[in-house]
Amino acid sequence: MSDFRRNCIERELLIGTFAAIPHPVAIEVIAASGVDFLCIDWEHSQISRERIEDLIRAADVHRVPAMVRVPGHAAEDIAAVLDAGAAGVLVPRISTAEQARSAVRAMRYPPLGARGVGPGRAAAYGYRIPDYLAKANTELVLAIQVETAEGLENIVDIAAVDGVDLIFIGPGDLSVSIDAMGPAGKDKLDAAIRTIVKTALSAGRAVGIFRPTADDVGTWSAAGISFFLLASDTMFLGTGLTAGVIEAKKHKSSFGVAEK
């Protein structure tokens, strides 16, 4: 899994999904599907801090990197998921360069940051602290999520922050923030996304994005995006089940109708 950060930085095409179901079985199903990574969604799901460690452990069984989207900017939350063994962190709602710098400080050990040293799972509960310290800064992925009008306005300064590996675009919140919701706002939203992509790439950052389906991955890949989070386990569950039910109901039998 040490290749995960290198693949992000070198802009290899990486496909993952959000994990929102708080059970290791769901993680193992995702991990066995062929994804390049997964992102446990602590921000928008009912997943406890203790459970996160179990979910990361389940991903490790299949050697699939597990990131965590933390609930906010708190350094304690970032440290907690890293100590649990996360391969990286996705920090939401980054709207200023200072917020990006704070994420770097929380993510990296000195001299690059200010993360505290602890005997967590990532360091074998204290048995391998020196080994973990030697590789953490070079192997863990820091992705920051730009999803506000303020973030769009400040994207040049945000993209210039050293220590950020990847700028991740959240089109849903961004569309609300810049008043570009629905079909009528598509052109405005696409233009905003392309501005973020162009600026981030010019600053040497990889770029990621959330997509509800894989339909336009080719389009955004051609624009320079290399890191894709497709839907979530709950969305795939709902979509797959709905499609199956609809298909099954096409074969509803008319047997016995004439007798009634």
Contacts in CASP RR format, 6 or more apart in sequence:
PFRMAT RR
TARGET T0000
AUTHOR 0000-0000-0000
METHOD contacts of the structure
MODEL  1
MSDFRRNCIERELLIGTFAAIPHPVAIEVIAASGVDFLCIDWEHSQISRE
RIEDLIRAADVHRVPAMVRVPGHAAEDIAAVLDAGAAGVLVPRISTAEQA
RSAVRAMRYPPLGARGVGPGRAAAYGYRIPDYLAKANTELVLAIQVETAE
GLENIVDIAAVDGVDLIFIGPGDLSVSIDAMGPAGKDKLDAAIRTIVKTA
LSAGRAVGIFRPTADDVGTWSAAGISFFLLASDTMFLGTGLTAGVIEAKK
HKSSFGVAEK
1 63 0 8 1.000
1 65 0 8 1.000
1 87 0 8 1.000
1 139 0 8 1.000
2 135 0 8 1.000
2 139 0 8 1.000
4 37 0 8 1.000
4 65 0 8 1.000
4 87 0 8 1.000
4 88 0 8 1.000
4 139 0 8 1.000
4 141 0 8 1.000
5 138 0 8 1.000
5 139 0 8 1.000
5 140 0 8 1.000
5 141 0 8 1.000
5 165 0 8 1.000
7 14 0 8 1.000
7 36 0 8 1.000
8 14 0 8 1.000
8 141 0 8 1.000
8 143 0 8 1.000
8 165 0 8 1.000
8 166 0 8 1.000
8 206 0 8 1.000
8 226 0 8 1.000
8 227 0 8 1.000
9 165 0 8 1.000
9 166 0 8 1.000
9 206 0 8 1.000
11 206 0 8 1.000
11 224 0 8 1.000
11 226 0 8 1.000
12 226 0 8 1.000
13 221 0 8 1.000
13 226 0 8 1.000
13 228 0 8 1.000
14 36 0 8 1.000
14 37 0 8 1.000
14 226 0 8 1.000
14 227 0 8 1.000
14 228 0 8 1.000
15 35 0 8 1.000
15 36 0 8 1.000
15 214 0 8 1.000
15 217 0 8 1.000
15 228 0 8 1.000
15 230 0 8 1.000
16 35 0 8 1.000
16 36 0 8 1.000
16 37 0 8 1.000
16 38 0 8 1.000
16 39 0 8 1.000
16 228 0 8 1.000
16 229 0 8 1.000
16 230 0 8 1.000
17 30 0 8 1.000
17 35 0 8 1.000
17 38 0 8 1.000
17 39 0 8 1.000
17 229 0 8 1.000
17 230 0 8 1.000
17 231 0 8 1.000
17 232 0 8 1.000
17 233 0 8 1.000
17 236 0 8 1.000
18 38 0 8 1.000
18 39 0 8 1.000
18 40 0 8 1.000
18 41 0 8 1.000
18 69 0 8 1.000
18 210 0 8 1.000
18 229 0 8 1.000
18 231 0 8 1.000
18 232 0 8 1.000
18 233 0 8 1.000
19 26 0 8 1.000
19 27 0 8 1.000
19 30 0 8 1.000
19 38 0 8 1.000
19 39 0 8 1.000
19 40 0 8 1.000
19 41 0 8 1.000
19 45 0 8 1.000
19 55 0 8 1.000
19 66 0 8 1.000
19 232 0 8 1.000
19 233 0 8 1.000
20 41 0 8 1.000
20 44 0 8 1.000
20 45 0 8 1.000
20 47 0 8 1.000
20 232 0 8 1.000
20 233 0 8 1.000
20 234 0 8 1.000
21 45 0 8 1.000
21 233 0 8 1.000
21 234 0 8 1.000
21 237 0 8 1.000
22 45 0 8 1.000
22 46 0 8 1.000
22 47 0 8 1.000
22 48 0 8 1.000
22 51 0 8 1.000
22 55 0 8 1.000
24 54 0 8 1.000
24 55 0 8 1.000
24 57 0 8 1.000
24 58 0 8 1.000
25 58 0 8 1.000
26 233 0 8 1.000
27 38 0 8 1.000
27 40 0 8 1.000
27 55 0 8 1.000
27 58 0 8 1.000
27 59 0 8 1.000
27 66 0 8 1.000
28 58 0 8 1.000
28 59 0 8 1.000
28 61 0 8 1.000
28 62 0 8 1.000
29 233 0 8 1.000
30 38 0 8 1.000
30 59 0 8 1.000
30 64 0 8 1.000
30 233 0 8 1.000
31 38 0 8 1.000
31 58 0 8 1.000
31 59 0 8 1.000
31 61 0 8 1.000
31 62 0 8 1.000
31 64 0 8 1.000
32 62 0 8 1.000
34 64 0 8 1.000
35 64 0 8 1.000
36 64 0 8 1.000
36 65 0 8 1.000
37 64 0 8 1.000
37 65 0 8 1.000
37 66 0 8 1.000
37 67 0 8 1.000
37 87 0 8 1.000
38 59 0 8 1.000
38 64 0 8 1.000
38 65 0 8 1.000
38 66 0 8 1.000
38 67 0 8 1.000
39 66 0 8 1.000
39 67 0 8 1.000
39 68 0 8 1.000
39 69 0 8 1.000
39 90 0 8 1.000
39 229 0 8 1.000
40 47 0 8 1.000
40 52 0 8 1.000
40 55 0 8 1.000
40 56 0 8 1.000
40 66 0 8 1.000
40 67 0 8 1.000
40 68 0 8 1.000
40 69 0 8 1.000
40 81 0 8 1.000
40 86 0 8 1.000
41 47 0 8 1.000
41 69 0 8 1.000
41 232 0 8 1.000
42 49 0 8 1.000
42 52 0 8 1.000
42 68 0 8 1.000
42 69 0 8 1.000
42 70 0 8 1.000
42 71 0 8 1.000
42 77 0 8 1.000
42 81 0 8 1.000
43 69 0 8 1.000
43 70 0 8 1.000
43 71 0 8 1.000
43 72 0 8 1.000
43 92 0 8 1.000
44 69 0 8 1.000
47 55 0 8 1.000
49 77 0 8 1.000
49 80 0 8 1.000
52 68 0 8 1.000
52 80 0 8 1.000
52 81 0 8 1.000
52 84 0 8 1.000
52 86 0 8 1.000
53 84 0 8 1.000
53 85 0 8 1.000
53 121 0 8 1.000
55 66 0 8 1.000
56 66 0 8 1.000
56 68 0 8 1.000
56 81 0 8 1.000
56 84 0 8 1.000
56 85 0 8 1.000
56 86 0 8 1.000
56 121 0 8 1.000
57 121 0 8 1.000
59 65 0 8 1.000
59 66 0 8 1.000
60 66 0 8 1.000
65 87 0 8 1.000
65 88 0 8 1.000
65 141 0 8 1.000
66 85 0 8 1.000
66 86 0 8 1.000
66 87 0 8 1.000
67 86 0 8 1.000
67 87 0 8 1.000
67 88 0 8 1.000
67 89 0 8 1.000
67 90 0 8 1.000
67 141 0 8 1.000
67 143 0 8 1.000
68 81 0 8 1.000
68 84 0 8 1.000
68 86 0 8 1.000
68 88 0 8 1.000
68 89 0 8 1.000
68 90 0 8 1.000
69 89 0 8 1.000
69 90 0 8 1.000
69 91 0 8 1.000
69 92 0 8 1.000
69 145 0 8 1.000
70 77 0 8 1.000
70 78 0 8 1.000
70 81 0 8 1.000
70 89 0 8 1.000
70 90 0 8 1.000
70 91 0 8 1.000
70 92 0 8 1.000
71 77 0 8 1.000
71 92 0 8 1.000
72 91 0 8 1.000
72 92 0 8 1.000
72 93 0 8 1.000
73 91 0 8 1.000
73 93 0 8 1.000
73 94 0 8 1.000
73 99 0 8 1.000
73 102 0 8 1.000
73 103 0 8 1.000
73 106 0 8 1.000
74 106 0 8 1.000
75 102 0 8 1.000
75 105 0 8 1.000
75 106 0 8 1.000
75 114 0 8 1.000
75 115 0 8 1.000
78 89 0 8 1.000
78 91 0 8 1.000
78 103 0 8 1.000
78 106 0 8 1.000
78 107 0 8 1.000
78 115 0 8 1.000
79 106 0 8 1.000
79 115 0 8 1.000
79 116 0 8 1.000
81 88 0 8 1.000
81 89 0 8 1.000
82 88 0 8 1.000
82 89 0 8 1.000
82 107 0 8 1.000
82 115 0 8 1.000
82 122 0 8 1.000
82 136 0 8 1.000
82 140 0 8 1.000
83 118 0 8 1.000
83 120 0 8 1.000
83 121 0 8 1.000
83 122 0 8 1.000
83 123 0 8 1.000
84 120 0 8 1.000
84 121 0 8 1.000
84 122 0 8 1.000
85 121 0 8 1.000
85 122 0 8 1.000
86 122 0 8 1.000
86 140 0 8 1.000
87 139 0 8 1.000
87 140 0 8 1.000
87 141 0 8 1.000
88 140 0 8 1.000
88 141 0 8 1.000
88 142 0 8 1.000
88 143 0 8 1.000
89 103 0 8 1.000
89 107 0 8 1.000
89 140 0 8 1.000
89 141 0 8 1.000
89 142 0 8 1.000
89 143 0 8 1.000
90 143 0 8 1.000
90 144 0 8 1.000
90 145 0 8 1.000
90 168 0 8 1.000
91 103 0 8 1.000
91 142 0 8 1.000
91 143 0 8 1.000
91 144 0 8 1.000
91 145 0 8 1.000
92 145 0 8 1.000
92 147 0 8 1.000
93 145 0 8 1.000
93 147 0 8 1.000
93 148 0 8 1.000
93 173 0 8 1.000
94 100 0 8 1.000
94 103 0 8 1.000
94 144 0 8 1.000
94 145 0 8 1.000
94 146 0 8 1.000
94 151 0 8 1.000
94 158 0 8 1.000
95 146 0 8 1.000
95 148 0 8 1.000
95 150 0 8 1.000
95 151 0 8 1.000
95 154 0 8 1.000
96 150 0 8 1.000
96 151 0 8 1.000
96 154 0 8 1.000
96 157 0 8 1.000
96 158 0 8 1.000
97 154 0 8 1.000
97 157 0 8 1.000
97 158 0 8 1.000
97 160 0 8 1.000
97 161 0 8 1.000
99 144 0 8 1.000
100 144 0 8 1.000
100 158 0 8 1.000
100 161 0 8 1.000
100 164 0 8 1.000
101 161 0 8 1.000
103 142 0 8 1.000
103 144 0 8 1.000
103 164 0 8 1.000
104 112 0 8 1.000
104 113 0 8 1.000
104 142 0 8 1.000
104 161 0 8 1.000
104 162 0 8 1.000
104 163 0 8 1.000
104 164 0 8 1.000
105 113 0 8 1.000
105 114 0 8 1.000
105 115 0 8 1.000
106 113 0 8 1.000
106 114 0 8 1.000
106 115 0 8 1.000
107 113 0 8 1.000
107 115 0 8 1.000
107 140 0 8 1.000
107 142 0 8 1.000
107 163 0 8 1.000
108 114 0 8 1.000
108 115 0 8 1.000
108 136 0 8 1.000
108 137 0 8 1.000
108 142 0 8 1.000
108 163 0 8 1.000
109 115 0 8 1.000
109 116 0 8 1.000
109 117 0 8 1.000
109 133 0 8 1.000
109 136 0 8 1.000
109 137 0 8 1.000
112 137 0 8 1.000
112 163 0 8 1.000
115 136 0 8 1.000
117 123 0 8 1.000
117 129 0 8 1.000
117 133 0 8 1.000
118 126 0 8 1.000
118 129 0 8 1.000
119 125 0 8 1.000
119 126 0 8 1.000
119 129 0 8 1.000
120 126 0 8 1.000
122 132 0 8 1.000
122 136 0 8 1.000
123 129 0 8 1.000
123 131 0 8 1.000
123 132 0 8 1.000
123 133 0 8 1.000
124 132 0 8 1.000
141 165 0 8 1.000
141 166 0 8 1.000
142 163 0 8 1.000
142 164 0 8 1.000
142 165 0 8 1.000
142 166 0 8 1.000
143 164 0 8 1.000
143 165 0 8 1.000
143 166 0 8 1.000
143 167 0 8 1.000
143 168 0 8 1.000
143 208 0 8 1.000
143 227 0 8 1.000
144 158 0 8 1.000
144 164 0 8 1.000
144 166 0 8 1.000
144 167 0 8 1.000
144 168 0 8 1.000
145 168 0 8 1.000
145 169 0 8 1.000
145 170 0 8 1.000
146 152 0 8 1.000
146 155 0 8 1.000
146 158 0 8 1.000
146 167 0 8 1.000
146 168 0 8 1.000
146 169 0 8 1.000
146 170 0 8 1.000
146 174 0 8 1.000
146 196 0 8 1.000
147 169 0 8 1.000
147 170 0 8 1.000
147 171 0 8 1.000
147 172 0 8 1.000
147 173 0 8 1.000
147 174 0 8 1.000
147 177 0 8 1.000
148 173 0 8 1.000
148 174 0 8 1.000
148 177 0 8 1.000
149 174 0 8 1.000
149 177 0 8 1.000
149 178 0 8 1.000
150 177 0 8 1.000
151 158 0 8 1.000
152 174 0 8 1.000
152 177 0 8 1.000
152 178 0 8 1.000
152 192 0 8 1.000
152 195 0 8 1.000
152 196 0 8 1.000
155 167 0 8 1.000
155 195 0 8 1.000
155 196 0 8 1.000
155 199 0 8 1.000
155 200 0 8 1.000
156 199 0 8 1.000
156 203 0 8 1.000
158 164 0 8 1.000
158 167 0 8 1.000
159 167 0 8 1.000
159 199 0 8 1.000
159 200 0 8 1.000
159 202 0 8 1.000
159 203 0 8 1.000
159 204 0 8 1.000
159 205 0 8 1.000
160 203 0 8 1.000
164 205 0 8 1.000
165 205 0 8 1.000
165 206 0 8 1.000
166 205 0 8 1.000
166 206 0 8 1.000
166 207 0 8 1.000
166 208 0 8 1.000
166 227 0 8 1.000
167 196 0 8 1.000
167 200 0 8 1.000
167 205 0 8 1.000
167 206 0 8 1.000
167 207 0 8 1.000
167 208 0 8 1.000
168 207 0 8 1.000
168 208 0 8 1.000
168 209 0 8 1.000
168 210 0 8 1.000
168 227 0 8 1.000
168 229 0 8 1.000
169 193 0 8 1.000
169 196 0 8 1.000
169 197 0 8 1.000
169 207 0 8 1.000
169 208 0 8 1.000
169 209 0 8 1.000
169 210 0 8 1.000
169 225 0 8 1.000
170 209 0 8 1.000
170 210 0 8 1.000
171 189 0 8 1.000
171 193 0 8 1.000
171 209 0 8 1.000
171 210 0 8 1.000
171 211 0 8 1.000
172 210 0 8 1.000
174 180 0 8 1.000
174 189 0 8 1.000
174 192 0 8 1.000
174 193 0 8 1.000
175 181 0 8 1.000
175 182 0 8 1.000
175 185 0 8 1.000
175 189 0 8 1.000
178 188 0 8 1.000
178 189 0 8 1.000
178 192 0 8 1.000
179 188 0 8 1.000
180 186 0 8 1.000
180 188 0 8 1.000
180 189 0 8 1.000
180 192 0 8 1.000
193 209 0 8 1.000
193 220 0 8 1.000
194 223 0 8 1.000
196 207 0 8 1.000
197 207 0 8 1.000
197 223 0 8 1.000
197 224 0 8 1.000
197 225 0 8 1.000
200 206 0 8 1.000
200 207 0 8 1.000
201 207 0 8 1.000
201 224 0 8 1.000
206 226 0 8 1.000
206 227 0 8 1.000
207 224 0 8 1.000
207 225 0 8 1.000
207 226 0 8 1.000
207 227 0 8 1.000
208 225 0 8 1.000
208 226 0 8 1.000
208 227 0 8 1.000
208 228 0 8 1.000
208 229 0 8 1.000
209 220 0 8 1.000
209 225 0 8 1.000
209 227 0 8 1.000
209 228 0 8 1.000
209 229 0 8 1.000
210 228 0 8 1.000
210 229 0 8 1.000
211 217 0 8 1.000
211 220 0 8 1.000
211 228 0 8 1.000
211 229 0 8 1.000
211 230 0 8 1.000
211 231 0 8 1.000
212 230 0 8 1.000
212 231 0 8 1.000
212 235 0 8 1.000
213 230 0 8 1.000
213 231 0 8 1.000
214 228 0 8 1.000
214 230 0 8 1.000
217 228 0 8 1.000
217 230 0 8 1.000
220 228 0 8 1.000
221 228 0 8 1.000
231 239 0 8 1.000
END
